[in-house]
């Protein structure tokens, strides 16, 4: 079955995320030594080259153990397949959800490439403000986060026709007079 024109365009968005993610990681790996902070915006943003052997925010880091990297890669592939199936089964009428899923797909592929090829994901975007320091992340992580926020937004916003269904349930029964 051939994907719709919308889904082809959104898969192109996923590809753009992968390309920008891999290009930015290559730049960091080539030009910025590990653990060196390059100030971008003083007091707010550094680029700092780190290798993350765990998942988001360093959770489940395998501390250099190759087995842990393969387990995380396998879980990543399983998640990627599930998101892909969800993408294909989502109707074209739900553009916001499809866009969100395309962002998650692109980000997941970008990080999976790193995990399979190097056993770790390159992170470099380092936000901080006063005493608060966010975990270092990358373009793929950003796409995944934006996608997940959009999925949450989509799941919480009211649908057309939902108000009518709820009002019918809440309405008092009619008397037969």
C-alpha positions in Angstrom: 0.0 0.0 0.0 1.4 3.4 -1.1 1.5 6.0 1.7 -0.6 9.1 1.2 0.9 12.4 0.0 0.6 13.8 3.6 2.4 10.7 5.1 5.2 10.9 2.4 5.7 14.6 3.3 5.8 13.8 7.0 8.3 11.0 6.4 10.4 13.6 4.7 10.2 15.6 7.9 11.4 12.5 9.7 14.3 12.3 7.3 15.2 16.0 7.8 15.3 15.4 11.6 17.7 12.4 11.1 19.9 14.4 8.7 20.1 17.5 10.9 20.7 15.3 14.0 23.5 13.3 12.4 25.1 16.4 10.9 25.0 18.3 14.1 26.5 15.3 16.0 29.2 14.9 13.4 30.1 18.6 13.8 30.3 18.2 17.6 32.3 15.0 17.4 34.7 16.6 14.9 35.2 20.0 16.4 34.5 19.8 20.1 36.6 17.6 22.5 34.6 15.6 25.0 33.6 17.4 28.2 34.7 20.8 26.9 32.0 23.5 27.2 31.8 26.0 24.4 29.7 29.0 25.5 26.9 29.9 23.0 24.8 32.2 25.2 26.5 33.1 28.5 24.5 32.1 31.5 22.1 30.0 29.4 23.5 27.7 26.7 26.7 25.8 26.1 27.7 23.1 23.6 29.3 20.3 25.5 30.3 17.1 23.9 29.2 14.1 26.0 28.5 10.4 25.1 25.3 9.0 26.6 25.3 5.2 27.0 21.8 5.3 28.6 18.5 6.6 27.4 17.0 10.0 27.8 18.8 12.1 30.4 21.4 9.4 31.1 18.9 6.9 32.6 20.0 3.3 32.5 23.5 4.2 31.5 25.5 1.1 30.9 28.9 2.6 32.0 30.6 1.3 28.8 29.2 -2.2 28.9 28.4 -3.2 25.4 25.6 -5.6 26.4 23.6 -2.7 27.8 24.0 -0.8 24.6 22.6 -3.7 22.6 19.7 -4.1 25.0 18.8 -0.4 24.7 19.2 -0.7 20.9 16.8 -3.6 20.8 14.3 -1.8 22.9 14.7 1.3 20.7 14.0 -0.8 17.6 10.9 -2.3 19.2 9.7 1.2 20.1 10.4 2.5 16.6 8.4 -0.4 15.1 5.4 0.5 17.4 5.6 4.2 16.5 5.8 3.3 12.9 2.7 1.1 13.0 0.9 3.8 14.9 1.9 6.3 12.2 0.7 4.1 9.3 -2.6 3.3 11.0 -3.4 7.0 11.9 -5.8 8.5 9.4 -4.6 11.5 7.3 -7.3 13.6 9.0 -5.3 13.6 12.2 -2.4 15.8 10.9 -1.2 16.9 14.4 -0.8 13.4 15.6 0.9 12.3 12.3 3.3 15.3 12.6 4.1 14.3 16.2 4.7 10.7 15.3 7.0 11.8 12.4 9.1 13.8 14.8 9.3 10.9 17.2 10.3 8.6 14.3 13.0 10.9 13.1 14.4 11.4 16.5 14.3 7.7 17.4 16.1 6.8 14.1 18.8 9.5 14.8 19.6 8.2 18.2 19.3 4.6 17.1 22.0 5.2 14.5 24.4 6.4 17.2 23.5 3.6 19.6 24.1 0.9 17.0 27.2 2.4 15.4 28.9 3.7 18.5 27.2 2.1 21.5 26.3 5.6 22.8 24.4 8.7 21.7 26.2 12.0 21.2 24.6 14.8 23.3 25.8 18.4 23.2 23.0 20.9 23.9 23.6 22.1 27.4 21.0 24.5 29.0 21.4 26.0 32.4 20.0 29.0 34.3 21.4 30.1 37.7 21.4 27.0 39.9 19.3 24.9 37.5 21.1 22.7 34.9 19.1 20.6 32.4 20.5 17.3 31.2 22.6 17.6 28.0 20.6 16.5 24.9 20.7 16.6 21.1 18.5 17.4 18.0 16.9 13.9 18.0 16.0 14.2 21.7 14.4 17.6 20.9 12.3 16.1 18.1 11.2 13.2 20.3 10.3 15.6 23.1 8.3 18.0 20.8 6.6 14.9 19.3 5.6 13.5 22.7 4.3 16.9 23.9 2.2 17.2 20.7 0.9 13.6 21.3 -0.1 14.6 24.8 -1.7 17.8 23.5 -3.6 15.8 20.9 -4.8 13.2 23.4 -6.1 15.9 25.8 -7.8 18.3 23.4 -11.5 18.0 22.8 -12.7 16.4 19.5 -15.5 17.6 17.4 -18.6 15.8 18.5 -17.3 14.9 21.9 -19.3 17.6 23.6 -22.5 16.3 22.0 -21.8 12.8 23.2 -21.1 13.9 26.7 -24.1 16.1 26.9 -26.3 13.2 25.8 -24.9 11.1 28.7 -25.3 13.9 31.3 -28.8 14.9 30.2 -31.6 13.8 32.4 -33.8 11.1 31.0 -37.0 12.2 29.1 -40.3 11.3 30.6 -42.8 9.5 28.5 -45.8 11.7 28.8 
